[in-house]
Amino acid sequence: QVQLVESGGGLVQPGGSLRLSCAASGSIWIINDMGWYRQAPGKQRELVAAITSGGSTNYADSVKGRFTISRDNAKNTVSLQMNSLKPEDTAVYYCNADIRTVVRRSDYWGKGTLVTVSS
């Protein structure tokens, strides 16, 4: 069984910063791509940032220059440093990982952490 657990969400003022973290645990053999998605009220879930096992990154245009994704392969963690936050960044943020266990390769999701940007 594999679990992804996010932490670090909360309320922040516009212009502020937050750091989200996600830890993968369980019967993990290999973690391929990891990423962060978000879903705002009334909107579809969208990719925020992704990172390969080799460290290559990809960002949504709306967060480029403000958000930084990183991972620690030894600890099976991925983080998202969010700076210069805007009200439109308000959403539930989900951790995602492409994980191979000894049985199968699947996409796994965390339960989400709420980020609210408001004065």
N, C-alpha and C positions, 0 to 999 in steps of 0.2 A: 504494500500500500504506500502510495506517495502523497505527501501533503505539501502545499505551499501556504505559508502563513505570512501575511503582510503586517507591517507596523509603521507608525510614524505619521499617520494622518491627523487632521485636526483643523482648528480655526486659525486663520492667519490674515493679517491686514494686507491690502493691496501693496505690492512692492516688497513684501516680506519673502521669507524662505522657509522651506520645509524639506526634510529628507525622508523619503520612504525606503523601507527595507523589506526584503522578502527572503525567507529561508525555506529551502526545499529539504525535505527529510523523507526517510523511508528506504525502500529497497531499490536504490538508484544505482544504475550502472554507468550511464553516460547522460550528461545534460548537454543538449545541443543549444539552439537559440533560446534566449530568455528575453522577456520584454515586459513592458508596462502598457496597459490599455486603460482607457477611461470611458465612463458613460455618464453624461450629464442628464438631468431630468428631461424626458421627452425626446432624447436623442439616441442615436445608435452608438454602440460601443465602437471606439476608434483607437487605432494604434497611436501611442505617444512616443515610444522609443523602444528599440530592440538592440540586442547585442549578441554577436555570435560567440562561440566558445573561444575563438581566436582573438576576440576583442574588437571586431569591426562593429561599428554602430550605425544606426539609422534613426532619424528623428522626423516627426511630423513637422511640417513647415511652421505651424503655429507655435512651436516650442523651441525651435532652433535658436541657439545663442542664450537661452535661458535655463534649459534643463540639461542635465548630464547624467547619462546612465553608465553604471559600472558594475562589475561582477567580481566575485572572489571564487574561483573555481575550486579551491581547496576547501572552502566552507559551504559551497553550494548556495551562495547568496547573490542577490542582485539588488542594486540600490538605484534610487532616482533622486538626484539633488535638484531641487526646483527653486530657482531664484527669480526675482522680479515677478512674483506671482500677480496674476490679474483675476478679476472676478470671473472672467470666462473660463478660467482653469478649474472652477468649482465642479466637482464630479466625484463619483466613486472610482477609485483607481484600483485596477486589478493586476496582479502579477500573473505572468504566463510563462510556461516553460515546456519545451519539447524534450521529453525525457524518455530514455530507453532503460527499461528494467530487464531482468533476465527473461521475462515472459513476453513483453511487448514494448513497442514504441508508441507513445501517446502524447497528446497535448493536455497539460494540466493547468488548472486555474486556482488562484486563491479566492477567498470569499470577498475580498475587497476591503478598502479602507477609504473613509470619506475625507475629502479635502474641501474645505470651505474657505473661499477668499472673500472677505467682506470687512468693511469698516464698521 
